[in-house]
Amino acid sequence: MPANSCRIGFCMFAVAAATLNAQEKPFGPQELLSALMQNNPEIQAARLRFEAATKRPSQAGTLPEPTANYTNFGVGHPFSRLNGSDFAYHAFGVSQELPFPGKLALASEEAKREAESIQQSYRSVLAGCGKCKLAETRAAFFKASGQNIVCV
Protein backbone atom coordinates (compact mmCIF):
# COMPACT_ATOMS: atom_id res chain seq x y z
CA MET A 1 0.00 0.00 0.00
CA PRO A 2 2.70 2.58 0.81
CA ALA A 3 4.19 2.10 -2.67
CA ASN A 4 0.84 2.88 -4.32
CA SER A 5 0.35 6.02 -2.23
CA CYS A 6 3.87 7.17 -3.15
CA ARG A 7 3.11 6.62 -6.84
CA ILE A 8 -0.17 8.49 -6.61
CA GLY A 9 1.52 11.34 -4.74
CA PHE A 10 4.28 11.52 -7.35
CA CYS A 11 1.74 11.55 -10.20
CA MET A 12 -0.24 14.34 -8.54
CA PHE A 13 2.98 16.33 -8.02
CA ALA A 14 3.97 15.85 -11.68
CA VAL A 15 0.55 17.02 -12.91
CA ALA A 16 0.63 20.06 -10.61
CA ALA A 17 4.15 20.98 -11.75
CA ALA A 18 3.15 20.63 -15.41
CA THR A 19 0.15 22.93 -14.99
CA LEU A 20 2.24 25.51 -13.14
CA ASN A 21 4.90 25.52 -15.86
CA ALA A 22 2.36 25.79 -18.69
CA GLN A 23 2.64 29.12 -20.44
CA GLU A 24 -0.05 30.74 -22.46
CA LYS A 25 0.93 31.52 -26.02
CA PRO A 26 -0.53 34.44 -27.92
CA PHE A 27 -3.37 33.12 -30.03
CA GLY A 28 -4.35 34.96 -33.17
CA PRO A 29 -5.58 34.42 -36.71
CA GLN A 30 -2.11 33.47 -37.95
CA GLU A 31 -1.91 30.54 -35.49
CA LEU A 32 -5.40 29.46 -36.51
CA LEU A 33 -4.45 29.62 -40.18
CA SER A 34 -1.24 27.61 -39.69
CA ALA A 35 -3.14 24.95 -37.74
CA LEU A 36 -5.81 24.91 -40.43
CA MET A 37 -3.23 24.49 -43.19
CA GLN A 38 -1.54 21.63 -41.33
CA ASN A 39 -4.80 19.78 -40.67
CA ASN A 40 -6.58 20.36 -43.99
CA PRO A 41 -7.14 16.95 -45.63
CA GLU A 42 -7.17 18.40 -49.16
CA ILE A 43 -3.75 19.99 -48.65
CA GLN A 44 -2.38 16.86 -46.99
CA ALA A 45 -3.58 14.69 -49.89
CA ALA A 46 -2.01 17.03 -52.45
CA ARG A 47 1.27 17.10 -50.50
CA LEU A 48 1.38 13.29 -50.27
CA ARG A 49 0.65 12.99 -54.02
CA PHE A 50 3.54 15.37 -54.70
CA GLU A 51 5.91 13.47 -52.38
CA ALA A 52 5.00 10.19 -54.07
CA ALA A 53 5.52 11.70 -57.52
CA THR A 54 9.02 12.91 -56.59
CA LYS A 55 10.01 9.31 -55.82
CA ARG A 56 8.89 7.91 -59.19
CA PRO A 57 11.72 9.19 -61.46
CA SER A 58 14.35 7.12 -59.66
CA GLN A 59 12.12 4.04 -59.88
CA ALA A 60 11.30 4.57 -63.54
CA GLY A 61 14.98 4.95 -64.48
CA THR A 62 16.19 1.67 -63.00
CA LEU A 63 16.38 -1.77 -64.55
CA PRO A 64 13.58 -4.25 -63.82
CA GLU A 65 14.16 -6.82 -61.10
CA PRO A 66 16.28 -9.82 -62.12
CA THR A 67 14.63 -13.23 -61.92
CA ALA A 68 16.09 -16.51 -60.74
CA ASN A 69 14.71 -19.84 -61.88
CA TYR A 70 15.20 -23.57 -61.39
CA THR A 71 14.23 -26.21 -63.93
CA ASN A 72 13.90 -29.94 -63.27
CA PHE A 73 13.18 -32.26 -66.19
CA GLY A 74 13.22 -35.59 -64.43
CA VAL A 75 12.37 -38.98 -65.77
CA GLY A 76 8.97 -40.20 -64.62
CA HIS A 77 6.97 -38.66 -61.82
CA PRO A 78 8.34 -35.74 -59.78
CA PHE A 79 8.60 -37.77 -56.57
CA SER A 80 9.84 -41.01 -58.08
CA ARG A 81 13.35 -42.37 -57.63
CA LEU A 82 13.91 -42.11 -61.36
CA ASN A 83 14.75 -38.39 -61.02
CA GLY A 84 18.15 -39.40 -59.73
CA SER A 85 19.08 -41.04 -63.03
CA ASP A 86 21.63 -39.80 -65.54
CA PHE A 87 18.81 -38.70 -67.84
CA ALA A 88 17.43 -36.12 -65.36
CA TYR A 89 18.07 -32.47 -66.23
CA HIS A 90 18.49 -29.81 -63.54
CA ALA A 91 19.18 -26.19 -64.41
CA PHE A 92 19.58 -22.97 -62.45
CA GLY A 93 19.35 -19.62 -64.16
CA VAL A 94 19.26 -15.88 -63.65
CA SER A 95 17.79 -13.50 -66.21
CA GLN A 96 17.73 -9.73 -66.50
CA GLU A 97 15.55 -7.77 -68.89
CA LEU A 98 17.54 -5.09 -70.72
CA PRO A 99 15.34 -2.45 -72.33
CA PHE A 100 16.29 -0.68 -75.53
CA PRO A 101 19.01 1.98 -74.97
CA GLY A 102 17.54 5.33 -73.95
CA LYS A 103 14.19 3.93 -72.87
CA LEU A 104 14.97 4.15 -69.14
CA ALA A 105 16.21 7.72 -69.46
CA LEU A 106 13.01 8.71 -71.27
CA ALA A 107 10.87 7.02 -68.64
CA SER A 108 12.76 8.86 -65.89
CA GLU A 109 12.39 12.20 -67.70
CA GLU A 110 8.65 11.60 -68.16
CA ALA A 111 8.28 10.85 -64.45
CA LYS A 112 10.19 14.05 -63.58
CA ARG A 113 7.84 16.12 -65.75
CA GLU A 114 4.83 14.45 -64.19
CA ALA A 115 6.24 15.28 -60.74
CA GLU A 116 6.64 18.92 -61.78
CA SER A 117 3.02 18.95 -62.95
CA ILE A 118 1.84 17.49 -59.65
CA GLN A 119 3.95 20.06 -57.81
CA GLN A 120 2.15 22.85 -59.67
CA SER A 121 -1.23 21.35 -58.78
CA TYR A 122 -0.09 21.11 -55.14
CA ARG A 123 0.88 24.77 -55.18
CA SER A 124 -2.48 25.73 -56.68
CA VAL A 125 -4.34 23.71 -54.03
CA LEU A 126 -2.20 25.34 -51.35
CA ALA A 127 -2.85 28.83 -52.72
CA GLY A 128 -6.56 28.22 -53.32
CA CYS A 129 -7.21 26.77 -49.89
CA GLY A 130 -5.01 29.37 -48.27
CA LYS A 131 -6.89 32.37 -49.67
CA CYS A 132 -10.35 30.96 -48.98
CA LYS A 133 -9.55 29.65 -45.54
CA LEU A 134 -7.59 32.77 -44.57
CA ALA A 135 -10.61 35.00 -45.11
CA GLU A 136 -12.94 32.55 -43.35
CA THR A 137 -10.57 32.10 -40.43
CA ARG A 138 -10.02 35.83 -39.93
CA ALA A 139 -13.76 36.50 -40.11
CA ALA A 140 -14.50 33.75 -37.58
CA PHE A 141 -11.69 34.92 -35.29
CA PHE A 142 -12.79 38.55 -35.26
CA LYS A 143 -16.43 37.57 -34.91
CA ALA A 144 -15.58 35.39 -31.91
CA SER A 145 -13.48 38.15 -30.36
CA GLY A 146 -16.31 40.65 -30.77
CA GLN A 147 -14.58 42.97 -33.22
CA ASN A 148 -16.30 44.35 -36.28
CA ILE A 149 -14.95 43.54 -39.71
CA VAL A 150 -14.99 45.96 -42.60
CA CYS A 151 -14.66 44.25 -45.97
CA VAL A 152 -13.09 46.34 -48.70
Secondary structure as GFF3:
##gff-version 3
##sequence-region A 1 152
A	DSSP	alpha_helix	2	21	.	.	.	ID=ss1
A	DSSP	alpha_helix	29	39	.	.	.	ID=ss2
A	DSSP	alpha_helix	41	60	.	.	.	ID=ss3
A	DSSP	beta_strand	67	73	.	.	.	ID=ss4
A	DSSP	three_ten_helix	81	84	.	.	.	ID=ss5
A	DSSP	beta_strand	89	95	.	.	.	ID=ss6
A	DSSP	alpha_helix	103	145	.	.	.	ID=ss7
###
